[in-house]
Amino acid sequence: MSKPSICIIVFSDLAIDARVNRQIKALTNQAKITVLSTGRSYIDNVEYIVLKSKKKISTKVKFIAYLLIRRYEQFYWSQPIVKEVISSLDDRQFDVFIANDLETLPLAINLAKRCKGKVFFDAHEYAPLEFDNRWSWKYFHQPYREYLCNHYLQKVDVMTTVCDGIANKYREEYNVFPKVILNTPAYQNVSCRPASNLHKIKLIHHGSASPDRHIEKMIEMIPYLDARFEVHFMMVGNAKYIRKLKILAKKIAPNRITFHAPVTIENICKKLSDYDIGFYLLQPIGFNYVYAMPNKLFDFLMSGLCIAIAPSIEMKKIVDFYECGVTARDFTPKNLAEAINSLSIESINKSKIAALEAAKILNSEIESKKIQDIVSSLLK
């Protein structure tokens, strides 16, 4: 009996998209996988169709006009990357289409209808408010995203997202009921490396260098930290912004911050396990930042790190429940530094052990089983 076929559509580069890579890996033994994306993954035994069109929305007058006059269907189907997907698949048949992020959903529904296939929509985050801190985005794109949600969400067979807060928002606004798939890495048997009074206590932050995340706030924290702490960053992405961060670090925290080259997705936890505390100060400047549940939180757990964060709702739930770190009183750099300064060697090491215990539950093997069960139910 031949394997069922699954088409995964995502308008991102799989070299840096950990969530979709885990999605692919979860299903490779269950079905024949074809992935359309803007860059290949490291996972073998998968057919990749690399899209040459840019995800970025065109600045051509025609496209802007479509948004201005609310001709949303014309706007969507006129995008070069959408046309390229349709052309690339031609008349091919699939049993299940997995749409990642809202921008791929109309495509998946259209293609599934042709094939009489099923649609699995992974919304990731809350699409209508993705960049709600930008007035131009709110004016042009939020109404467009709301249109897509209103017209397409009810047509999916199953839907997932990254956390409870975002799932609840979709339910309240669109009467859909997403399941939650956490952004957890594969389980790795990491040995606990206790912190010691004999050495500096090493803090690490890793992730995308996005100006929207106000990473400079974490650098502004450093002057408030005790001298026993040294701070490390491992950033990927916006080179211009990373240069700006390095200049700021040299100015306000000379000789206290080290920037490292990024490592591949599969090597992140191994690299992080050399440190003691994983820290993140994310300003709640928009809905998705208020309810952020990022990869890095679970990377910190899997690496056996004590976790230090601002009081972001979903992240705080994890840290409090598993007793694996500290949470600041508010989102100011000074208060996060005070929370970190309050840590003793004993409390750091206790949190590191708790993090490794939490990782036995919060890992991609368990989350992947949810994906496999969803696809099995769709195939029945």
Backbone hydrogen bonds, N-H to C=O, Kabsch-Sander energy under -0.5 kcal/mol:
donor,donor_aa,acceptor,acceptor_aa,energy
6,I,32,K,-3.0
7,C,96,V,-2.7
8,I,6,I,-0.6
8,I,34,T,-3.0
9,I,7,C,-0.5
9,I,98,I,-2.9
10,V,36,L,-2.5
12,S,10,V,-0.8
14,L,12,S,-0.6
14,L,39,G,-1.3
16,I,13,D,-1.9
18,A,16,I,-0.9
21,N,17,D,-1.8
22,R,18,A,-2.1
23,Q,19,R,-1.7
24,I,20,V,-2.5
25,K,21,N,-2.7
26,A,22,R,-2.1
27,L,23,Q,-0.8
27,L,24,I,-1.2
28,T,24,I,-0.9
28,T,25,K,-0.6
30,Q,27,L,-0.9
31,A,27,L,-1.7
32,K,4,P,-3.0
33,I,31,A,-0.5
34,T,6,I,-2.5
35,V,47,E,-3.2
36,L,8,I,-2.8
37,S,35,V,-0.6
37,S,49,I,-1.6
38,T,12,S,-2.0
39,G,12,S,-0.7
47,E,33,I,-2.5
48,Y,46,V,-0.6
49,I,35,V,-3.2
50,V,48,Y,-0.6
51,L,37,S,-3.4
51,L,49,I,-0.6
64,I,60,K,-2.0
65,A,61,V,-2.7
66,Y,62,K,-1.9
67,L,63,F,-1.5
68,L,64,I,-2.5
69,I,65,A,-2.5
70,R,67,L,-1.0
71,R,66,Y,-2.8
72,Y,70,R,-1.4
75,F,71,R,-2.1
76,Y,72,Y,-2.7
77,W,73,E,-2.5
78,S,74,Q,-1.1
79,Q,75,F,-0.6
79,Q,76,Y,-1.3
82,V,79,Q,-0.5
83,K,79,Q,-2.2
84,E,80,P,-2.2
85,V,81,I,-1.7
86,I,82,V,-1.9
87,S,83,K,-2.3
88,S,84,E,-2.7
89,L,85,V,-1.9
90,D,86,I,-1.6
92,R,89,L,-2.9
95,D,5,S,-1.9
96,V,5,S,-1.6
97,F,118,K,-2.8
98,I,7,C,-3.1
99,A,97,F,-0.6
99,A,120,F,-2.2
100,N,9,I,-2.1
100,N,98,I,-0.5
101,D,99,A,-0.6
101,D,122,D,-2.8
104,T,101,D,-1.6
105,L,102,L,-1.5
108,A,104,T,-2.1
109,I,105,L,-2.5
110,N,106,P,-2.5
111,L,107,L,-2.9
112,A,108,A,-2.6
113,K,109,I,-2.0
114,R,110,N,-1.4
115,C,111,L,-1.7
116,K,112,A,-1.5
117,G,112,A,-2.6
118,K,95,D,-2.4
120,F,97,F,-2.9
121,F,119,V,-0.6
121,F,158,V,-2.8
122,D,99,A,-2.8
122,D,120,F,-0.6
123,A,121,F,-0.9
123,A,160,T,-2.5
125,E,123,A,-1.3
127,A,125,E,-1.1
129,L,126,Y,-1.2
130,E,127,A,-1.7
132,D,129,L,-1.2
134,R,131,F,-2.1
135,W,133,N,-0.5
138,K,134,R,-2.2
139,Y,135,W,-2.0
140,F,136,S,-2.6
141,H,137,W,-2.0
142,Q,137,W,-1.9
145,R,141,H,-2.8
146,E,142,Q,-2.6
147,Y,143,P,-2.0
148,L,144,Y,-2.2
149,C,145,R,-2.5
150,N,146,E,-2.6
151,H,147,Y,-2.2
152,Y,148,L,-1.9
153,L,149,C,-1.7
155,K,152,Y,-1.8
156,V,153,L,-1.4
157,D,119,V,-1.8
158,V,119,V,-1.4
160,T,121,F,-2.4
161,T,179,K,-1.9
162,V,124,H,-1.8
167,A,163,C,-2.1
168,N,164,D,-2.8
169,K,165,G,-1.5
170,Y,166,I,-2.2
171,R,167,A,-2.0
172,E,168,N,-2.6
173,E,169,K,-2.4
174,Y,170,Y,-2.7
175,N,171,R,-1.6
176,V,170,Y,-0.7
179,K,159,M,-2.7
181,I,161,T,-2.8
181,I,179,K,-0.5
182,L,180,V,-0.5
184,T,182,L,-1.7
190,V,188,Q,-1.9
199,H,196,S,-1.3
201,I,228,R,-2.9
202,K,200,K,-0.6
203,L,201,I,-0.5
203,L,230,E,-3.0
204,I,277,I,-2.5
205,H,232,H,-1.7
207,G,234,M,-1.8
209,A,236,V,-3.1
210,S,208,S,-1.6
213,R,210,S,-2.0
214,H,211,P,-1.7
217,K,214,H,-2.0
218,M,215,I,-1.5
219,I,215,I,-1.0
220,E,216,E,-2.5
221,M,217,K,-0.7
222,I,218,M,-0.5
222,I,219,I,-1.1
224,Y,221,M,-1.6
225,L,222,I,-1.9
229,F,226,D,-1.6
230,E,201,I,-2.5
231,V,256,R,-2.1
232,H,203,L,-1.9
233,F,258,T,-2.6
234,M,205,H,-2.3
235,M,260,H,-0.6
236,V,207,G,-2.0
238,N,209,A,-0.7
238,N,236,V,-0.5
239,A,237,G,-0.5
242,I,238,N,-2.2
243,R,239,A,-2.2
244,K,240,K,-1.7
245,L,241,Y,-2.2
246,K,242,I,-2.2
247,I,243,R,-2.1
248,L,244,K,-2.1
249,A,245,L,-2.6
250,K,246,K,-2.2
251,K,247,I,-1.6
252,I,248,L,-2.7
253,A,249,A,-2.1
256,R,253,A,-1.8
258,T,231,V,-2.1
260,H,233,F,-3.0
267,N,264,T,-1.4
268,I,264,T,-0.6
268,I,265,I,-1.2
271,K,267,N,-1.9
272,L,268,I,-2.8
273,S,269,C,-1.8
274,D,271,K,-1.5
275,Y,272,L,-2.3
276,D,202,K,-2.5
277,I,202,K,-2.1
278,G,306,C,-2.8
279,F,204,I,-1.9
279,F,277,I,-0.5
280,Y,308,A,-1.9
282,L,280,Y,-0.6
283,Q,213,R,-0.6
283,Q,281,L,-0.6
285,I,283,Q,-2.1
288,N,129,L,-0.6
289,Y,286,G,-0.6
290,V,286,G,-2.3
291,Y,287,F,-1.8
292,A,289,Y,-1.0
297,L,294,P,-0.7
298,F,294,P,-0.8
298,F,295,N,-0.7
299,D,295,N,-2.1
300,F,296,K,-2.6
301,L,297,L,-1.6
302,M,298,F,-2.6
303,S,299,D,-1.7
304,G,301,L,-1.7
305,L,300,F,-2.2
306,C,276,D,-2.4
307,I,324,C,-2.0
308,A,278,G,-2.6
309,I,326,V,-2.0
310,A,280,Y,-1.4
312,S,310,A,-2.2
313,I,290,V,-0.9
315,M,292,A,-0.5
316,K,312,S,-3.0
317,K,313,I,-1.5
318,I,314,E,-1.3
319,V,315,M,-2.4
320,D,316,K,-2.9
321,F,317,K,-2.3
322,Y,318,I,-2.4
323,E,319,V,-0.8
324,C,319,V,-1.4
326,V,307,I,-2.6
328,A,309,I,-2.7
336,L,332,T,-1.7
337,A,333,P,-2.3
338,E,334,K,-2.2
339,A,335,N,-1.9
340,I,336,L,-2.2
341,N,337,A,-3.0
342,S,338,E,-1.3
343,L,340,I,-1.7
348,I,344,S,-2.4
349,N,345,I,-2.4
350,K,346,E,-2.2
351,S,347,S,-2.1
352,K,348,I,-2.2
353,I,349,N,-2.0
354,A,350,K,-2.1
355,A,351,S,-2.4
356,L,352,K,-1.7
357,E,353,I,-1.7
358,A,354,A,-2.4
359,A,355,A,-2.0
360,K,356,L,-0.6
360,K,357,E,-1.0
361,I,358,A,-1.8
362,L,358,A,-2.9
363,N,361,I,-1.2
364,S,185,P,-2.8
366,I,363,N,-0.5
367,E,363,N,-2.0
368,S,364,S,-3.1
369,K,365,E,-1.3
370,K,366,I,-0.9
371,I,367,E,-1.4
372,Q,368,S,-2.9
373,D,369,K,-2.3
374,I,370,K,-2.1
375,V,371,I,-2.4
376,S,372,Q,-2.5
377,S,373,D,-2.1
378,L,374,I,-1.9
379,L,375,V,-2.5
380,K,376,S,-1.2
